[in-house]
Amino acid sequence: MNGYDYSVDSGRIVKTMNSSFCTPLLWTFSGGLSVTWKNFGSLNLGMTSAKFTYIRDKSIFERQDVTTFYGVPQGKDHKIEFGLSMEFLADKDFLKRLHWNCDLLLFKNYAEAIDLTLKNNFGIKISKILKVTIQTQVYYEQLVSKCVQLQNLITFGLSVHI
């Protein structure tokens, strides 16, 4: 369950660990208001929220050659932030062949920029057993990277419901 970055140094491929089990572990807690739409999804507004970041494998600091990792300073194994949050969840079928699943989480620490996590999935049934899935993930946390991280996956496969 380790994740690695690969780079080229003097014509040689260098493998550097960038994550492992519970490194990092990100957990957001909130209390506030919630609205639920039947057969569609929900919106949760966290009037008081906390974001817990845990680093299990402390060797990540040396492997990455950094003094902070996901906002956790070297020598510590966790960080707790307080702020506001908003989460939008959607799970909807359209025209019996298209399924949409969306999870948007925004967290605003009082002293930092907004953290954004978006997971958006579209599943398209081609036939009874063939399915195509298009997944987009967008991630932004200023303490991790100044850039927005984007990942797109397209899968094609067999879908069997038991």
Secondary structure in CASP SS format (residue, H / E / C, confidence):
PFRMAT SS
TARGET T0000
AUTHOR 0000-0000-0000
METHOD secondary structure of the structure
MODEL  1
M C 1.00
N C 1.00
G E 1.00
Y E 1.00
D E 1.00
Y E 1.00
S E 1.00
V E 1.00
D E 1.00
S C 1.00
G C 1.00
R E 1.00
I E 1.00
V E 1.00
K E 1.00
T E 1.00
M E 1.00
N E 1.00
S E 1.00
S E 1.00
F C 1.00
C C 1.00
T E 1.00
P C 1.00
L E 1.00
L E 1.00
W E 1.00
T E 1.00
F E 1.00
S E 1.00
G E 1.00
G E 1.00
L E 1.00
S E 1.00
V E 1.00
T E 1.00
W E 1.00
K C 1.00
N C 1.00
F C 1.00
G E 1.00
S E 1.00
L E 1.00
N E 1.00
L E 1.00
G E 1.00
M E 1.00
T E 1.00
S E 1.00
A E 1.00
K E 1.00
F E 1.00
T E 1.00
Y E 1.00
I C 1.00
R C 1.00
D C 1.00
K C 1.00
S C 1.00
I H 1.00
F H 1.00
E H 1.00
R H 1.00
Q H 1.00
D C 1.00
V C 1.00
T C 1.00
T E 1.00
F E 1.00
Y C 1.00
G C 1.00
V E 1.00
P E 1.00
Q C 1.00
G C 1.00
K C 1.00
D C 1.00
H E 1.00
K E 1.00
I E 1.00
E E 1.00
F E 1.00
G E 1.00
L E 1.00
S E 1.00
M E 1.00
E E 1.00
F E 1.00
L E 1.00
A E 1.00
D E 1.00
K E 1.00
D E 1.00
F E 1.00
L C 1.00
K C 1.00
R C 1.00
L E 1.00
H E 1.00
W E 1.00
N E 1.00
C E 1.00
D E 1.00
L E 1.00
L E 1.00
L E 1.00
F E 1.00
K E 1.00
N E 1.00
Y C 1.00
A C 1.00
E C 1.00
A C 1.00
I E 1.00
D E 1.00
L E 1.00
T E 1.00
L E 1.00
K E 1.00
N E 1.00
N E 1.00
F E 1.00
G E 1.00
I E 1.00
K E 1.00
I C 1.00
S C 1.00
K C 1.00
I C 1.00
L E 1.00
K E 1.00
V E 1.00
T E 1.00
I E 1.00
Q E 1.00
T E 1.00
Q E 1.00
V E 1.00
Y E 1.00
Y E 1.00
E C 1.00
Q C 1.00
L C 1.00
V C 1.00
S C 1.00
K C 1.00
C C 1.00
V C 1.00
Q E 1.00
L E 1.00
Q E 1.00
N E 1.00
L E 1.00
I E 1.00
T E 1.00
F E 1.00
G E 1.00
L E 1.00
S C 1.00
V C 1.00
H C 1.00
I C 1.00
END
